[in-house]
Amino acid sequence: IVRFSDTIMTTLQSKIEDLLGAFWDEREIAIAGDPTSIDDMGAPMDSLTACEAMIDIDVLVGKKIPVEVVISNGGYESRDQFIQQVTEGVLTYLANENE
């Protein structure tokens, strides 16, 4: 069993937050440039799109994290909410898995 130390978790948290922030920003730029986008009609980041970010997180942490454990149904209303909740979900999952 691999246990993550506090230092590794802090570094991992920072990397996950950076990854999610970049994911949000790239998606926001793509939507802003598309006049036919209907994305303003729901949450700024729907849960299906948020699942795409998990692909990169799985690579970062070196394992598949179940999206249903991390991604919030209904999506996210803000960049900060998305980063905070997904990061928390990933770190909680990893911590619980290593107990």
C-alpha positions in Angstrom: 0.0 0.0 0.0 1.3 3.4 -1.0 0.8 6.1 1.6 0.9 9.7 0.6 2.8 12.0 2.9 1.5 15.5 3.8 4.2 17.0 1.6 3.2 14.9 -1.4 -0.5 15.7 -0.8 0.3 19.5 -0.7 2.3 19.2 -3.9 -0.4 17.1 -5.5 -3.1 19.6 -4.4 -1.2 22.4 -6.0 -0.7 20.4 -9.3 -4.4 19.4 -9.4 -5.5 23.0 -8.8 -3.2 24.3 -11.6 -4.5 21.6 -13.9 -8.2 22.4 -13.2 -7.6 26.1 -13.5 -6.0 25.7 -16.9 -8.8 23.3 -17.9 -11.5 25.9 -16.9 -9.6 28.7 -18.6 -9.1 26.8 -21.9 -12.8 25.8 -22.0 -13.9 29.4 -21.2 -11.8 30.8 -24.1 -13.3 28.2 -26.5 -16.8 29.1 -25.5 -16.3 32.9 -25.6 -15.0 32.5 -29.2 -18.1 30.6 -30.3 -21.1 32.8 -31.0 -23.4 29.7 -31.5 -22.6 28.3 -28.0 -25.6 27.6 -25.8 -23.4 27.0 -22.8 -24.6 30.1 -21.0 -27.9 28.3 -20.5 -26.8 26.0 -17.7 -24.0 26.0 -15.2 -20.8 27.5 -16.5 -19.1 24.0 -16.2 -21.5 21.1 -16.6 -20.7 17.8 -15.0 -20.1 16.0 -18.3 -17.4 18.5 -19.3 -15.9 18.4 -15.9 -15.5 14.7 -16.3 -13.0 15.4 -19.2 -10.7 17.1 -16.6 -10.5 13.7 -14.8 -8.6 12.2 -17.6 -5.6 14.5 -16.9 -6.0 14.0 -13.2 -5.9 10.2 -13.6 -2.6 10.7 -15.4 -1.3 13.1 -12.8 -2.0 10.8 -9.8 -1.2 7.6 -11.7 -4.5 5.9 -11.2 -8.2 5.9 -12.3 -10.3 7.9 -9.9 -14.1 7.2 -10.2 -15.7 10.4 -11.6 -18.9 9.6 -9.7 -16.9 10.1 -6.4 -15.5 13.4 -7.4 -17.7 15.2 -10.0 -20.7 17.1 -8.8 -24.0 16.4 -10.6 -25.3 19.6 -12.1 -21.9 21.1 -12.7 -20.1 24.1 -11.2 -21.1 27.7 -11.0 -17.6 29.2 -10.8 -14.0 28.5 -11.5 -13.2 28.6 -7.8 -16.0 26.2 -6.9 -14.9 23.8 -9.7 -11.2 23.8 -8.6 -12.0 23.6 -4.8 -14.6 20.8 -5.0 -12.9 18.6 -7.5 -9.5 19.0 -5.8 -11.0 18.2 -2.4 -12.8 15.1 -3.9 -9.7 13.8 -5.5 -7.5 14.2 -2.4 -10.3 12.8 -0.1 -10.6 9.7 -2.4 -6.8 9.2 -2.4 -6.5 9.6 1.4 -9.4 7.2 2.0 -8.1 4.7 -0.4 -4.8 4.6 1.5 -6.3 3.9 4.9 
